[in-house]
């Protein structure tokens, strides 16, 4: 399970969310069908894109022109996790479960700020969009080597959820930035200014998935293992590999003691393994006007180009 928070460099989040909303509608334009993939949040699952855009853009009280107005969250299960969901719930059921998981992840997002009055997804302004595919870009090695073309669909299970969440809370009064890691000068100051532990938040996505779906995650598939291999000391990597060998060894073999199970991030409570799926009880479908598709990286590419050009002009 991979969770990433994108700031302004890729999300272009200092202005309107219209460009990003349009970009995330690409599958509805490419794969024209009778029933588009609607936006959703914790209250509704059939939200029209213009409603998501308008709501995000109107929730910006007292934010300056250079302030981030929203953030983009990427909730991406592994191919093994997606296969597990589809085996348990079927194709459509797996999509419903991913949307339910996104709600729980946004609960964790809210709780991670440790701010009074910010306790769950209901205290946030956010909209999720489920996507079924990913596409090769010019940065992928396969494209650089000429094996694939930019825009080709990637192989395997690629289902994931993109979430646009407002910088301001649901009351349009409190600023919430997941990029703020400051602990403040003291406990009172820290509580007032807010903080966000991104490592704990990423860990909670993995833990929530395992708790919700009773997924038997192997050590090599954990964030802790991947982090140790990438950033850990030699001793940490050796210890993690010894633990991995113990898991792969039949019981009765004498190896190092097992590590305790990883806990949920502070303030996050476990949920039952089944997500409520009362989707038919929500509002009726809203017609989506499907327009021509744009180049996959048109939005993001332009912004990166402008930044590079601006840096060149200042030299």
C-alpha positions in Angstrom: 0.0 0.0 0.0 1.5 3.3 -1.1 0.2 6.7 0.0 1.7 9.9 -1.4 0.9 13.6 -0.8 1.6 15.9 -3.7 2.4 19.5 -3.2 2.3 22.4 -5.7 5.1 21.3 -8.0 2.9 18.6 -9.6 -0.6 19.5 -8.3 -0.5 23.2 -9.4 -2.4 23.9 -6.2 -2.1 27.7 -5.7 -5.0 28.5 -8.0 -8.2 26.8 -9.1 -8.6 23.0 -8.9 -10.3 23.0 -12.3 -7.2 21.8 -14.2 -6.5 19.0 -11.8 -10.2 17.9 -11.8 -10.2 17.9 -15.6 -7.0 15.9 -15.7 -8.5 13.3 -13.3 -11.5 12.9 -15.6 -9.3 11.5 -18.3 -10.6 7.9 -18.0 -14.2 9.1 -18.4 -13.1 10.8 -21.7 -10.9 8.0 -23.0 -13.2 5.1 -22.1 -16.6 6.6 -23.0 -19.3 4.4 -21.4 -22.9 4.7 -20.2 -21.9 5.0 -16.6 -18.9 7.3 -15.8 -16.8 7.0 -12.8 -18.2 9.6 -10.4 -16.4 11.5 -7.7 -17.2 10.6 -4.1 -16.6 11.5 -0.5 -17.8 10.3 2.9 -21.4 11.4 2.2 -22.0 10.8 -1.5 -20.7 8.5 -4.2 -22.2 10.1 -7.3 -20.7 13.6 -7.4 -20.3 15.5 -10.7 -16.8 16.9 -11.4 -17.9 20.5 -11.5 -19.4 20.1 -8.0 -16.0 18.9 -6.7 -14.1 21.7 -8.4 -16.5 24.4 -7.3 -16.6 23.2 -3.6 -12.8 23.1 -3.4 -12.4 26.5 -5.0 -14.9 28.2 -2.7 -13.2 26.9 0.4 -10.3 29.3 0.4 -11.1 32.0 3.0 -8.1 34.1 4.0 -5.6 32.2 1.7 -3.2 34.4 -0.3 -2.5 34.0 -4.0 0.7 32.1 -3.2 -0.8 29.8 -0.6 -1.6 26.2 -1.4 -5.4 25.9 -1.8 -5.6 22.1 -1.9 -3.4 18.9 -1.9 -3.5 15.8 -3.9 -3.4 12.4 -2.2 -2.6 9.2 -4.1 -3.9 5.9 -2.4 -2.3 3.1 -4.4 -2.6 -0.6 -3.3 -0.1 -3.0 -4.7 -1.0 -5.5 -7.4 -1.1 -8.2 -4.8 -3.6 -6.2 -2.7 -5.8 -5.4 -5.7 -5.9 -9.0 -6.7 -6.8 -10.0 -3.2 -9.7 -7.5 -3.2 -11.0 -8.7 -6.5 -10.9 -12.3 -5.4 -12.8 -11.5 -2.2 -15.3 -9.0 -3.5 -15.4 -9.2 -7.3 -14.5 -6.5 -9.8 -17.2 -4.0 -8.8 -17.1 -4.9 -5.2 -13.3 -4.2 -5.1 -14.0 -0.7 -6.4 -16.6 -0.1 -3.6 -14.1 -1.4 -1.0 -11.4 0.9 -2.3 -13.8 3.9 -1.9 -14.6 2.8 1.6 -10.9 2.5 2.4 -10.4 6.0 1.1 -12.9 7.3 3.6 -11.0 5.6 6.4 -7.7 7.0 5.1 -9.2 10.5 5.2 -10.3 9.8 8.8 -6.6 9.1 9.6 -5.6 12.2 7.6 -7.8 14.4 9.8 -6.6 12.8 13.1 -3.0 13.1 12.1 -3.2 16.9 12.5 -3.9 16.6 16.2 -6.1 19.7 16.0 -9.1 20.4 18.1 -12.3 20.0 16.1 -10.5 18.0 13.3 -11.4 14.4 14.1 -12.6 12.7 11.0 -13.2 13.0 7.2 -16.4 14.9 8.1 -14.3 17.8 9.3 -12.6 18.1 5.9 -13.6 19.2 2.4 -12.4 16.4 0.0 -13.3 14.5 -3.1 -12.0 11.1 -4.3 -11.8 9.7 -7.8 -11.2 6.0 -8.5 -8.9 5.3 -11.5 -8.5 1.9 -13.1 -5.3 2.4 -15.0 -1.9 4.1 -15.1 0.0 5.3 -18.1 3.6 5.5 -19.2 5.2 9.0 -19.1 8.4 10.4 -20.6 10.1 9.7 -17.3 9.6 6.0 -17.3 12.7 3.9 -18.3 10.6 1.9 -20.7 9.8 5.1 -22.7 13.4 6.3 -22.6 14.5 2.9 -23.9 11.9 2.9 -26.7 10.2 -0.2 -25.3 6.9 1.7 -24.6 5.4 5.0 -25.9 4.3 7.8 -23.7 0.6 7.4 -23.0 0.6 3.6 -23.3 -1.4 1.9 -20.6 0.7 0.1 -17.9 0.3 -3.6 -17.5 -1.1 -5.4 -14.5 -3.5 -4.3 -11.8 -3.4 -0.5 -11.4 -6.5 0.5 -9.6 -6.0 3.4 -7.2 -7.8 6.4 -5.7 -6.8 10.1 -6.2 -8.1 12.5 -3.5 -8.2 16.3 -3.7 -8.5 17.7 -0.2 -8.9 21.4 0.6 -6.3 23.3 2.6 -9.1 24.7 4.8 -11.3 22.6 7.0 -15.1 22.1 6.5 -15.8 25.4 8.4 -13.5 27.3 6.1 -11.7 28.7 9.2 -8.8 26.3 10.0 -5.7 25.9 7.8 -4.5 22.4 7.5 -1.3 21.6 5.6 0.2 18.0 5.5 3.5 19.6 4.5 3.8 21.2 8.0 6.1 19.0 10.1 6.9 21.7 12.7 6.5 20.5 16.3 6.5 24.1 17.6 8.4 25.7 20.5 6.3 24.0 23.1 3.4 21.6 23.3 0.8 24.4 23.4 2.3 26.2 20.4 2.5 22.9 18.5 -1.1 22.1 19.2 -2.2 25.6 18.0 -0.1 25.6 14.8 -0.7 21.9 14.0 1.6 19.3 12.7 1.5 16.3 10.4 3.6 13.1 10.6 3.7 11.9 7.0 5.5 8.7 7.9 2.8 7.8 10.4 0.1 8.7 7.9 1.7 6.5 5.2 1.9 3.6 7.7 -1.7 3.9 8.7 -2.8 3.2 5.1 -1.1 -0.2 5.2 -2.4 -0.9 8.7 -6.0 0.1 7.8 -5.9 -2.2 4.7 -4.8 -5.1 6.8 -7.3 -4.5 9.5 -10.3 -3.8 7.2 -9.8 -6.8 4.9 -7.9 -9.2 7.2 -5.0 -9.2 4.7 -2.1 -11.4 5.7 0.8 -9.1 4.9 4.3 -10.6 4.6 7.2 -8.6 6.1 8.7 -8.0 2.6 5.4 -6.3 1.6 5.5 -3.8 4.5 6.5 -0.1 4.5 8.8 -0.8 7.4 10.8 -3.3 5.3 11.0 -1.1 2.3 12.1 1.9 4.4 14.8 -0.2 6.1 16.2 -1.4 2.8 16.2 2.1 1.3 17.1 4.3 4.3 18.1 2.1 7.2 21.5 1.5 8.6 23.4 -1.8 7.9 22.3 -3.1 11.3 18.7 -2.2 10.6 18.8 -4.0 7.2 20.4 -7.1 8.7 17.8 -7.2 11.5 14.9 -6.8 9.1 16.3 -9.5 6.8 16.7 -11.8 9.8 13.1 -11.3 10.7 12.1 -12.0 7.1 14.0 -15.2 7.2 12.3 -16.2 10.4 8.9 -15.7 8.8 9.9 -17.9 5.9 11.3 -20.6 8.2 9.0 -23.4 9.5 8.1 -23.2 13.2 10.5 -24.8 15.6 13.7 -23.3 14.0 15.6 -21.1 16.4 16.0 -17.6 15.1 15.8 -14.1 16.6 12.7 -13.2 18.5 9.8 -11.8 16.3 9.2 -8.1 16.3 5.9 -6.9 17.7 3.1 -6.1 15.2 3.1 -2.5 14.0 0.5 -0.4 15.7 -1.8 2.1 14.1 -0.6 5.7 14.0 -1.3 7.6 17.2 -5.0 8.6 17.4 -6.2 6.2 14.8 -8.6 3.6 15.9 -9.2 0.2 14.1 -12.3 -0.5 12.1 -14.2 -3.6 11.4 -13.1 -5.7 8.4 -16.2 -5.0 6.3 -17.0 -1.6 4.8 -20.6 -0.5 4.6 -21.7 -0.4 1.0 -25.1 1.4 1.0 -24.2 3.2 -2.2 -27.7 3.0 -3.7 -29.0 5.2 -0.9 -27.1 8.3 -2.2 -28.1 11.0 -4.6 -29.1 10.1 -8.2 -26.6 10.3 -11.1 -25.7 13.7 -12.4 -24.9 13.9 -16.2 -21.2 14.3 -17.0 -20.4 16.3 -20.1 -17.4 14.2 -21.5 -15.0 16.4 -23.4 -11.9 15.6 -25.5 -9.0 14.2 -23.6 -5.8 16.0 -23.0 -2.2 14.8 -23.0 -1.6 12.9 -19.7 1.1 15.4 -18.5 -0.1 18.6 -20.1 -1.1 20.2 -16.9 1.9 19.1 -14.9 4.4 19.5 -17.7 3.5 23.1 -18.4 4.0 24.0 -14.7 7.4 22.4 -14.5 8.5 24.1 -17.7 7.4 27.5 -16.4 9.4 26.9 -13.2 12.5 26.0 -15.0 12.2 29.0 -17.3 11.7 31.3 -14.4 14.8 30.0 -12.6 16.8 30.6 -15.9 15.5 34.2 -16.2 16.8 35.1 -12.7 20.3 34.1 -13.3 
